Amino acid sequence: MHGESDDSRLVGAVADREDDAVEAALRPKSLAEFIGQHRVREQLDLVLKAARQREATADHILLSGAPGLGKTTLAMIVASEMAAPIRITSGPAIQHAGDLAAILSSLQEGEVLFLDEIHRMSRPAEEMLYMAMEDFRVDVIVGKGPGATAIPLELPPFTLVGATTRAGLLPPPLRDRFGFTAHMDFYESGDLEQVVHRSAGLLDVAVDPAGAAEIAGRSRGTPRIANRLLRRVRDYAQVRADGAVTSDIAAKALDVYEVDARGLDRLDRAVLSALLKLFGGGPVGLGTLSVAVGEERETVEEVAEPFLVREGLLARTPRGRIATPAAWTHLGLVPPQAQANGVQQAMFDE
Ligand SMILES: Nc1ncnc2c1ncn2[C@@H]1O[C@H](COP(=O)(O)OP(=O)(O)OP(=O)(O)O)[C@@H](O)[C@H]1O
């Protein structure tokens, strides 16, 4: 068993250590620099401009969307557009209401508090946050048991920017306290090409338009992946060529890393290939499919399948997993039905 996790893959959307080190340099610093997500950008622009005109603190903002689409980047942009400082933390880091009280009580007026993975906060912290968001006040509990007392503490107005991979996971009372919710979608290929060009400029790598398109096409709609693939292509171009990235160089480099033209990696293709070659395209149960590819059930279900489903290559049905016609085409195989038809046609021709 490989026990593969999403963050160990070149096409994983969750940040790895190298991403952490270079992402800061690649982050757009203003809304004008932020590529794609036109609707979200326009809406956010209005929210922030209006707050600035009123000389008020911006409303609380909820950003939802898959990892690597730019939620942290947007939170930082909110702070810079409001000329406000930003404090960054995450749901899992706040286990006790006291942790949150300490952060909230040290905020400056107008500060942006970025709370990543807000759906993973503990319940007591969440309840404290309701009051802080609405009334800019927290009750700090002193003591334990019947002798415990709540001491109210006034907070300066601040802007909470919450990020979550799924807004549906948030309890409605929390969701309702955001003045503005932005849903971020996967990026269009053209937008990702722009991301590649922009990052290449910052990293001082020469990339021609076809090279950028080749990288964008394999980036699974995600800027973080586009930036990571660009770095691997840069290595290849430097070691095996003259440093310039063309479509040929990008394709060869990403073939070495087993990321195919549609952004599928070894694991994705192993799942599809087993489904097609061993089970005739399904339906087959998840357990059987996982054994066939030598991976844990969870790895197949949570790491490989979401992208295959999104790409319309695999479908989850009550009877099991099935491949779509596009899956056969992608792996260059002929579906059994078409094969049978072909045989019949040949007999008829005779
Ligand atoms: N619209 C964009 N234009 C240019 N670069 C972008 C854009 N969105 C994201 N990026 C780049 O993608 C990388 C990942 O973005 P970011 O860290 O903001 O994602 P995220 O959604 O917060 O991910 P996570 O939820 O995993 O923290 C950053 O290096 C950033 O530079």
The ligand as an ORCA input file, in Angstrom:
! r2SCAN-3c Opt
* xyz 0 1
  N      -5.924     34.827     -8.660
  C      -4.636     34.545     -8.535
  N      -3.731     35.163     -9.296
  C      -2.431     34.833     -9.195
  N      -1.914     33.935     -8.327
  C      -2.771     33.330     -7.523
  C      -4.174     33.599     -7.568
  N      -4.790     32.848     -6.654
  C      -3.828     32.127     -6.049
  N      -2.617     32.415     -6.559
  C      -1.351     31.796     -6.164
  O      -1.612     30.469     -5.744
  C      -0.933     30.171     -4.534
  C      -1.939     29.611     -3.542
  O      -2.830     30.607     -3.142
  P      -3.413     30.694     -1.658
  O      -2.383     30.276     -0.669
  O      -4.006     32.023     -1.517
  O      -4.541     29.592     -1.747
  P      -5.626     29.171     -0.642
  O      -6.943     29.080     -1.337
  O      -5.545     30.047      0.538
  O      -5.157     27.729     -0.284
  P      -5.320     26.996      1.138
  O      -6.775     26.900      1.376
  O      -4.659     25.668      0.875
  O      -4.567     27.835      2.122
  C      -0.257     31.452     -4.097
  O       1.118     31.333     -4.361
  C      -0.796     32.538     -4.983
  O       0.270     33.326     -5.426
*
